[in-house]
Amino acid sequence: MVVKMSENLINILVSGSTGKMGQSLIETLSQKKNKDDSVYGILEIVPFSFIENKEIWGSSIIIDFSEPSFSIATLEQAVIKKIPMIIGTTGFDEEQEKIIKEASKQIPLVLAPNTSLGITLLKEMLSSVKNYLVSHKIEILEKHHKDKKDLPSGTSKDITKFIENSLLDRKILIESLREDSSAGEHSVSIIKDNEVLTISHKVTNRSVYSEGALLAAVWLDKKRGSSGLYQMSDIYVPFEDD
């Protein structure tokens, strides 16, 4: 298959196009492409190993919302073709996480269990009350749609890892709920005696994640030709400072 390259635009390759997030990403991207000031070019669906026009490799970003084994297979192609990649897939095992880290030594990668601005801000809020957390019990509640495969969610595990590694040296309890149509909700409760402080983030439409992923694509495009493993906090903070 030969694809015509869009000059001076970022071409988006979607991995996981049949899933809920893949469909949301395609819809959001299609809307953005129709605007006069759009920075996005063509839209292609992965697998893309049959693309013969190598020129497209130098102007493309892969956005992956699939499942672990497919994501790793796509990542292998990204490394071969030197295409930056945003990984929004969750549920990787330890061996797959090692593969991602090794790949980041060859291409720029964003590993993002959650691409929304809100979760980045939630972490910032937790950091601001770090001293307050030491003497309190912490619980995380996460809600998602009933078809979500990983339990607990990748976002809740990411928040837990952030708290345990950056703020506290103790284990955090996660409670998971699955509802018919929840697009994602995460609450961190800080508990002591008769007082509870809760920081919550609720998404009412998956386009929030799509918007974040496309913002990440613009940021990652500037890292083309380098390597590194990044997260959404690397992206949102620079954008906020502009």
Summary of the structure (lengths in Angstrom):
residues: 242
radius of gyration: 18.5
end to end distance: 39.7
largest distance: 64.6
contacts: 768
relative contact order: 0.16
helix: 41%
strand: 24%
